[in-house]
Amino acid sequence: MTIDMATHKWVGEFNAIPQGMVKKLMGVDPDDWKEVTKPTDYEFYESLPAWGTMWSFGDAIDDWWLENEDGIQKMSDCGFRIYYSDEFGYFFGIDGAGYDFYAQHWIPLYKARRLKWHETKE
């Protein structure tokens, strides 16, 4: 399996959430939500990411990594914007459009997560 295939498999396990739903939840209880994205070289212009879909991890071990292995900084460095709700947990999105998200965000995140689902050449 290539790194591209492994990354697609991993991302396919995430929960995809329409951004409109997240926006409505934020509106119901705005004090419950905060953006936890760490400073990076990326510039953000909107209150929510530009892409219309947000995600949450599908596996608790990924959430554990996010909270305990400097995952918030690593995801921020990969160009993700991360939000946290005490009630609903972590959600993240991409602030961009018109380019290859896998090459620019998902594969770097797969590598930052130190996953090894792909075959490597010796």
MODELLER restraints for C-alpha pairs under 7 A, 6 or more apart:
rsr = mdl.restraints
at = mdl.atoms
rsr.add(forms.Gaussian(group=physical.xy_distance, feature=features.Distance(at['CA:1:A'], at['CA:118:A']), mean=5.02, stdev=0.5))
rsr.add(forms.Gaussian(group=physical.xy_distance, feature=features.Distance(at['CA:1:A'], at['CA:119:A']), mean=5.59, stdev=0.5))
rsr.add(forms.Gaussian(group=physical.xy_distance, feature=features.Distance(at['CA:2:A'], at['CA:118:A']), mean=5.16, stdev=0.5))
rsr.add(forms.Gaussian(group=physical.xy_distance, feature=features.Distance(at['CA:2:A'], at['CA:119:A']), mean=6.05, stdev=0.5))
rsr.add(forms.Gaussian(group=physical.xy_distance, feature=features.Distance(at['CA:3:A'], at['CA:118:A']), mean=5.01, stdev=0.5))
rsr.add(forms.Gaussian(group=physical.xy_distance, feature=features.Distance(at['CA:4:A'], at['CA:107:A']), mean=6.97, stdev=0.5))
rsr.add(forms.Gaussian(group=physical.xy_distance, feature=features.Distance(at['CA:6:A'], at['CA:117:A']), mean=5.71, stdev=0.5))
rsr.add(forms.Gaussian(group=physical.xy_distance, feature=features.Distance(at['CA:6:A'], at['CA:118:A']), mean=5.61, stdev=0.5))
rsr.add(forms.Gaussian(group=physical.xy_distance, feature=features.Distance(at['CA:7:A'], at['CA:106:A']), mean=6.81, stdev=0.5))
rsr.add(forms.Gaussian(group=physical.xy_distance, feature=features.Distance(at['CA:7:A'], at['CA:107:A']), mean=6.04, stdev=0.5))
rsr.add(forms.Gaussian(group=physical.xy_distance, feature=features.Distance(at['CA:7:A'], at['CA:110:A']), mean=6.17, stdev=0.5))
rsr.add(forms.Gaussian(group=physical.xy_distance, feature=features.Distance(at['CA:13:A'], at['CA:58:A']), mean=5.52, stdev=0.5))
rsr.add(forms.Gaussian(group=physical.xy_distance, feature=features.Distance(at['CA:14:A'], at['CA:55:A']), mean=6.34, stdev=0.5))
rsr.add(forms.Gaussian(group=physical.xy_distance, feature=features.Distance(at['CA:14:A'], at['CA:56:A']), mean=5.91, stdev=0.5))
rsr.add(forms.Gaussian(group=physical.xy_distance, feature=features.Distance(at['CA:14:A'], at['CA:57:A']), mean=4.78, stdev=0.5))
rsr.add(forms.Gaussian(group=physical.xy_distance, feature=features.Distance(at['CA:14:A'], at['CA:58:A']), mean=4.46, stdev=0.5))
rsr.add(forms.Gaussian(group=physical.xy_distance, feature=features.Distance(at['CA:15:A'], at['CA:55:A']), mean=5.34, stdev=0.5))
rsr.add(forms.Gaussian(group=physical.xy_distance, feature=features.Distance(at['CA:15:A'], at['CA:56:A']), mean=5.17, stdev=0.5))
rsr.add(forms.Gaussian(group=physical.xy_distance, feature=features.Distance(at['CA:15:A'], at['CA:57:A']), mean=6.13, stdev=0.5))
rsr.add(forms.Gaussian(group=physical.xy_distance, feature=features.Distance(at['CA:15:A'], at['CA:58:A']), mean=5.71, stdev=0.5))
rsr.add(forms.Gaussian(group=physical.xy_distance, feature=features.Distance(at['CA:16:A'], at['CA:53:A']), mean=6.46, stdev=0.5))
rsr.add(forms.Gaussian(group=physical.xy_distance, feature=features.Distance(at['CA:16:A'], at['CA:54:A']), mean=5.91, stdev=0.5))
rsr.add(forms.Gaussian(group=physical.xy_distance, feature=features.Distance(at['CA:16:A'], at['CA:55:A']), mean=4.62, stdev=0.5))
rsr.add(forms.Gaussian(group=physical.xy_distance, feature=features.Distance(at['CA:16:A'], at['CA:56:A']), mean=6.87, stdev=0.5))
rsr.add(forms.Gaussian(group=physical.xy_distance, feature=features.Distance(at['CA:17:A'], at['CA:53:A']), mean=5.71, stdev=0.5))
rsr.add(forms.Gaussian(group=physical.xy_distance, feature=features.Distance(at['CA:17:A'], at['CA:54:A']), mean=5.14, stdev=0.5))
rsr.add(forms.Gaussian(group=physical.xy_distance, feature=features.Distance(at['CA:17:A'], at['CA:55:A']), mean=5.60, stdev=0.5))
rsr.add(forms.Gaussian(group=physical.xy_distance, feature=features.Distance(at['CA:18:A'], at['CA:52:A']), mean=6.29, stdev=0.5))
rsr.add(forms.Gaussian(group=physical.xy_distance, feature=features.Distance(at['CA:18:A'], at['CA:53:A']), mean=4.73, stdev=0.5))
rsr.add(forms.Gaussian(group=physical.xy_distance, feature=features.Distance(at['CA:18:A'], at['CA:54:A']), mean=6.17, stdev=0.5))
rsr.add(forms.Gaussian(group=physical.xy_distance, feature=features.Distance(at['CA:19:A'], at['CA:52:A']), mean=5.23, stdev=0.5))
rsr.add(forms.Gaussian(group=physical.xy_distance, feature=features.Distance(at['CA:19:A'], at['CA:53:A']), mean=5.06, stdev=0.5))
rsr.add(forms.Gaussian(group=physical.xy_distance, feature=features.Distance(at['CA:19:A'], at['CA:54:A']), mean=5.68, stdev=0.5))
rsr.add(forms.Gaussian(group=physical.xy_distance, feature=features.Distance(at['CA:26:A'], at['CA:33:A']), mean=6.29, stdev=0.5))
rsr.add(forms.Gaussian(group=physical.xy_distance, feature=features.Distance(at['CA:32:A'], at['CA:85:A']), mean=5.34, stdev=0.5))
rsr.add(forms.Gaussian(group=physical.xy_distance, feature=features.Distance(at['CA:32:A'], at['CA:86:A']), mean=6.02, stdev=0.5))
rsr.add(forms.Gaussian(group=physical.xy_distance, feature=features.Distance(at['CA:33:A'], at['CA:83:A']), mean=6.89, stdev=0.5))
rsr.add(forms.Gaussian(group=physical.xy_distance, feature=features.Distance(at['CA:33:A'], at['CA:84:A']), mean=5.65, stdev=0.5))
rsr.add(forms.Gaussian(group=physical.xy_distance, feature=features.Distance(at['CA:33:A'], at['CA:85:A']), mean=4.60, stdev=0.5))
rsr.add(forms.Gaussian(group=physical.xy_distance, feature=features.Distance(at['CA:34:A'], at['CA:83:A']), mean=5.64, stdev=0.5))
rsr.add(forms.Gaussian(group=physical.xy_distance, feature=features.Distance(at['CA:34:A'], at['CA:84:A']), mean=5.49, stdev=0.5))
rsr.add(forms.Gaussian(group=physical.xy_distance, feature=features.Distance(at['CA:34:A'], at['CA:85:A']), mean=6.74, stdev=0.5))
rsr.add(forms.Gaussian(group=physical.xy_distance, feature=features.Distance(at['CA:35:A'], at['CA:82:A']), mean=5.88, stdev=0.5))
rsr.add(forms.Gaussian(group=physical.xy_distance, feature=features.Distance(at['CA:35:A'], at['CA:83:A']), mean=4.24, stdev=0.5))
rsr.add(forms.Gaussian(group=physical.xy_distance, feature=features.Distance(at['CA:35:A'], at['CA:84:A']), mean=6.28, stdev=0.5))
rsr.add(forms.Gaussian(group=physical.xy_distance, feature=features.Distance(at['CA:36:A'], at['CA:82:A']), mean=5.56, stdev=0.5))
rsr.add(forms.Gaussian(group=physical.xy_distance, feature=features.Distance(at['CA:36:A'], at['CA:83:A']), mean=5.50, stdev=0.5))
rsr.add(forms.Gaussian(group=physical.xy_distance, feature=features.Distance(at['CA:36:A'], at['CA:84:A']), mean=6.65, stdev=0.5))
rsr.add(forms.Gaussian(group=physical.xy_distance, feature=features.Distance(at['CA:37:A'], at['CA:72:A']), mean=6.55, stdev=0.5))
rsr.add(forms.Gaussian(group=physical.xy_distance, feature=features.Distance(at['CA:37:A'], at['CA:76:A']), mean=5.66, stdev=0.5))
rsr.add(forms.Gaussian(group=physical.xy_distance, feature=features.Distance(at['CA:37:A'], at['CA:81:A']), mean=5.32, stdev=0.5))
rsr.add(forms.Gaussian(group=physical.xy_distance, feature=features.Distance(at['CA:37:A'], at['CA:82:A']), mean=5.01, stdev=0.5))
rsr.add(forms.Gaussian(group=physical.xy_distance, feature=features.Distance(at['CA:38:A'], at['CA:72:A']), mean=6.81, stdev=0.5))
rsr.add(forms.Gaussian(group=physical.xy_distance, feature=features.Distance(at['CA:38:A'], at['CA:73:A']), mean=5.50, stdev=0.5))
rsr.add(forms.Gaussian(group=physical.xy_distance, feature=features.Distance(at['CA:38:A'], at['CA:76:A']), mean=5.69, stdev=0.5))
rsr.add(forms.Gaussian(group=physical.xy_distance, feature=features.Distance(at['CA:40:A'], at['CA:76:A']), mean=6.51, stdev=0.5))
rsr.add(forms.Gaussian(group=physical.xy_distance, feature=features.Distance(at['CA:40:A'], at['CA:77:A']), mean=5.81, stdev=0.5))
rsr.add(forms.Gaussian(group=physical.xy_distance, feature=features.Distance(at['CA:42:A'], at['CA:79:A']), mean=6.37, stdev=0.5))
rsr.add(forms.Gaussian(group=physical.xy_distance, feature=features.Distance(at['CA:44:A'], at['CA:95:A']), mean=6.78, stdev=0.5))
rsr.add(forms.Gaussian(group=physical.xy_distance, feature=features.Distance(at['CA:49:A'], at['CA:81:A']), mean=6.77, stdev=0.5))
rsr.add(forms.Gaussian(group=physical.xy_distance, feature=features.Distance(at['CA:49:A'], at['CA:93:A']), mean=5.65, stdev=0.5))
rsr.add(forms.Gaussian(group=physical.xy_distance, feature=features.Distance(at['CA:49:A'], at['CA:94:A']), mean=5.51, stdev=0.5))
rsr.add(forms.Gaussian(group=physical.xy_distance, feature=features.Distance(at['CA:49:A'], at['CA:95:A']), mean=4.25, stdev=0.5))
rsr.add(forms.Gaussian(group=physical.xy_distance, feature=features.Distance(at['CA:50:A'], at['CA:94:A']), mean=6.69, stdev=0.5))
rsr.add(forms.Gaussian(group=physical.xy_distance, feature=features.Distance(at['CA:50:A'], at['CA:95:A']), mean=4.58, stdev=0.5))
rsr.add(forms.Gaussian(group=physical.xy_distance, feature=features.Distance(at['CA:50:A'], at['CA:96:A']), mean=5.61, stdev=0.5))
rsr.add(forms.Gaussian(group=physical.xy_distance, feature=features.Distance(at['CA:51:A'], at['CA:93:A']), mean=6.96, stdev=0.5))
rsr.add(forms.Gaussian(group=physical.xy_distance, feature=features.Distance(at['CA:51:A'], at['CA:94:A']), mean=5.83, stdev=0.5))
rsr.add(forms.Gaussian(group=physical.xy_distance, feature=features.Distance(at['CA:51:A'], at['CA:95:A']), mean=5.96, stdev=0.5))
rsr.add(forms.Gaussian(group=physical.xy_distance, feature=features.Distance(at['CA:51:A'], at['CA:96:A']), mean=6.13, stdev=0.5))
rsr.add(forms.Gaussian(group=physical.xy_distance, feature=features.Distance(at['CA:51:A'], at['CA:97:A']), mean=6.53, stdev=0.5))
rsr.add(forms.Gaussian(group=physical.xy_distance, feature=features.Distance(at['CA:53:A'], at['CA:93:A']), mean=6.80, stdev=0.5))
rsr.add(forms.Gaussian(group=physical.xy_distance, feature=features.Distance(at['CA:54:A'], at['CA:91:A']), mean=6.44, stdev=0.5))
rsr.add(forms.Gaussian(group=physical.xy_distance, feature=features.Distance(at['CA:54:A'], at['CA:92:A']), mean=5.46, stdev=0.5))
rsr.add(forms.Gaussian(group=physical.xy_distance, feature=features.Distance(at['CA:54:A'], at['CA:93:A']), mean=4.58, stdev=0.5))
rsr.add(forms.Gaussian(group=physical.xy_distance, feature=features.Distance(at['CA:55:A'], at['CA:91:A']), mean=5.42, stdev=0.5))
rsr.add(forms.Gaussian(group=physical.xy_distance, feature=features.Distance(at['CA:55:A'], at['CA:92:A']), mean=5.33, stdev=0.5))
rsr.add(forms.Gaussian(group=physical.xy_distance, feature=features.Distance(at['CA:55:A'], at['CA:93:A']), mean=6.35, stdev=0.5))
rsr.add(forms.Gaussian(group=physical.xy_distance, feature=features.Distance(at['CA:56:A'], at['CA:90:A']), mean=6.09, stdev=0.5))
rsr.add(forms.Gaussian(group=physical.xy_distance, feature=features.Distance(at['CA:56:A'], at['CA:91:A']), mean=4.76, stdev=0.5))
rsr.add(forms.Gaussian(group=physical.xy_distance, feature=features.Distance(at['CA:56:A'], at['CA:92:A']), mean=6.40, stdev=0.5))
rsr.add(forms.Gaussian(group=physical.xy_distance, feature=features.Distance(at['CA:57:A'], at['CA:63:A']), mean=6.50, stdev=0.5))
rsr.add(forms.Gaussian(group=physical.xy_distance, feature=features.Distance(at['CA:65:A'], at['CA:71:A']), mean=5.74, stdev=0.5))
rsr.add(forms.Gaussian(group=physical.xy_distance, feature=features.Distance(at['CA:66:A'], at['CA:72:A']), mean=5.51, stdev=0.5))
rsr.add(forms.Gaussian(group=physical.xy_distance, feature=features.Distance(at['CA:74:A'], at['CA:112:A']), mean=6.43, stdev=0.5))
rsr.add(forms.Gaussian(group=physical.xy_distance, feature=features.Distance(at['CA:75:A'], at['CA:109:A']), mean=6.38, stdev=0.5))
rsr.add(forms.Gaussian(group=physical.xy_distance, feature=features.Distance(at['CA:78:A'], at['CA:105:A']), mean=5.42, stdev=0.5))
rsr.add(forms.Gaussian(group=physical.xy_distance, feature=features.Distance(at['CA:78:A'], at['CA:108:A']), mean=6.13, stdev=0.5))
rsr.add(forms.Gaussian(group=physical.xy_distance, feature=features.Distance(at['CA:78:A'], at['CA:109:A']), mean=6.04, stdev=0.5))
rsr.add(forms.Gaussian(group=physical.xy_distance, feature=features.Distance(at['CA:79:A'], at['CA:94:A']), mean=6.62, stdev=0.5))
rsr.add(forms.Gaussian(group=physical.xy_distance, feature=features.Distance(at['CA:79:A'], at['CA:105:A']), mean=6.22, stdev=0.5))
rsr.add(forms.Gaussian(group=physical.xy_distance, feature=features.Distance(at['CA:80:A'], at['CA:92:A']), mean=6.29, stdev=0.5))
rsr.add(forms.Gaussian(group=physical.xy_distance, feature=features.Distance(at['CA:80:A'], at['CA:93:A']), mean=5.57, stdev=0.5))
rsr.add(forms.Gaussian(group=physical.xy_distance, feature=features.Distance(at['CA:80:A'], at['CA:94:A']), mean=5.09, stdev=0.5))
rsr.add(forms.Gaussian(group=physical.xy_distance, feature=features.Distance(at['CA:81:A'], at['CA:92:A']), mean=5.39, stdev=0.5))
rsr.add(forms.Gaussian(group=physical.xy_distance, feature=features.Distance(at['CA:81:A'], at['CA:93:A']), mean=5.33, stdev=0.5))
rsr.add(forms.Gaussian(group=physical.xy_distance, feature=features.Distance(at['CA:81:A'], at['CA:94:A']), mean=6.26, stdev=0.5))
rsr.add(forms.Gaussian(group=physical.xy_distance, feature=features.Distance(at['CA:82:A'], at['CA:90:A']), mean=6.87, stdev=0.5))
rsr.add(forms.Gaussian(group=physical.xy_distance, feature=features.Distance(at['CA:82:A'], at['CA:91:A']), mean=5.80, stdev=0.5))
rsr.add(forms.Gaussian(group=physical.xy_distance, feature=features.Distance(at['CA:82:A'], at['CA:92:A']), mean=4.31, stdev=0.5))
rsr.add(forms.Gaussian(group=physical.xy_distance, feature=features.Distance(at['CA:82:A'], at['CA:93:A']), mean=6.69, stdev=0.5))
rsr.add(forms.Gaussian(group=physical.xy_distance, feature=features.Distance(at['CA:83:A'], at['CA:90:A']), mean=5.66, stdev=0.5))
rsr.add(forms.Gaussian(group=physical.xy_distance, feature=features.Distance(at['CA:83:A'], at['CA:91:A']), mean=5.22, stdev=0.5))
rsr.add(forms.Gaussian(group=physical.xy_distance, feature=features.Distance(at['CA:83:A'], at['CA:92:A']), mean=6.06, stdev=0.5))
rsr.add(forms.Gaussian(group=physical.xy_distance, feature=features.Distance(at['CA:84:A'], at['CA:90:A']), mean=4.55, stdev=0.5))
rsr.add(forms.Gaussian(group=physical.xy_distance, feature=features.Distance(at['CA:84:A'], at['CA:91:A']), mean=6.40, stdev=0.5))
